[in-house]
Amino acid sequence: MRAESYICPSCRSPIPLDDINVSKDLALCRNCGKKAPFSSLGNLDSAAAEPPKRVHIETDFLDGSVKITCRYLSLPFLLFFIPFMVFWSGFSIYNIYGRQLIKRSFDLELSLFGLPFALGTIALLIVLAFVLRGKTIIVLRRGRGTVITGIGGIGRKREFICNVGTIIGIEKTNIQMDEYGQTRNSITVRNGKNVIRFGRFLPTPTLQYILSQIHRQCFPR
């Protein structure tokens, strides 16, 4: 691996291996003097590698844009999420509404009490559908990017601009990934007070690949 392949998330200067402490997950940029987690750094070498699983990349040679399509299906996440959803939703919905249906009696107070659990179940089902069928599309062209996240034709579209003051890297989120308390990462793009985060349900290798493509396409050298 070439020393210059790692890129500072603040000033995009090369960070040599001598200024990286992998065991402490820490990197120092001599150019701007800022420290950053090693895991948040972009790696230009990754952009030239084969895309990770469930990632498709295509180039539009007419406008020079690059389109990255990422699908979410993740077996480890499903193995954790589905039992959690069945236990949490099944237990609460059955005891609040199922028993009423079995007894053929309606308890208004209990039903109102169960509304948060019902809404939570709907939210969990949406997350499950998103993991099974959802995708994130990132379109990159010189100096800007567009992120579309959703299921089918329904989704959220956001745009970001890459300039001298842009800080971009991989950061931890508050979304728990498994029963051991590990959290998921996301790509964060900061332009002053404007912050965009995306890719919360994507595996870290996919995030690193996307980050490398952003550095290559939006910050050409």
Phi, psi and omega in degrees: 000130181283143183298327185279002184285337181273136189243133177294131180290343182267311184243356178062027173276153177296140176245114180290158181298333180295339181258018180239130175247098185295319183297327178263002180053053185221139177225142179243127176266117181289336183288312182254351177080008183264149176257151180209152174300136179301325181292347181266356186282147172277154181225108184298333179295329181294331182294332181273351181280171177293141178299149176295175178298146179063023176236128179237134181234137177219150183246133174264107185284350178284313180252359177077011182277156177239130181248124180246122179249124183239127175258157195258347188310118184226111182298313179301320179294318180294322179297331176273318190285316184296311176300321178298316181293318179297316181291309185292309183286315182300315182295313184289314182294320180295313184290331182270313185253326182298317180296325178295320179293320180295317180279349182058042177227149183243125178247105184299315182296316179293322180295318177294322177299328183275355181303315178301324179291322178294316178294323177297323178295318177299317179297319179294322178295323177295317178298317179298315178297323180294319180292323183283320188237351185282165178205158174242131178245126177244121177251122184243135171216168188309115174087356181204163179214155177233133181241125178238119182237128179173191180240122181062231180269001181258122181191179181248130182247130177224153180231150176220154180246138179253116178222195185299323184271003182285132174247123184224135181190186178255127182231157178284150176249183177262015180269121180283135185267326183208183184289350180270002175087005178291143183252159179274159178255167174211162173273131181241128177244119182245125172234088186065236179276350179274117183235130176238130177237139178205162178087025183298331182258010178267144177294156184302318177302324178292318178299319180295323178293315178299316180300319179295323178291323177297316178298320184285319186273323185265341178233062183297143181261000000 
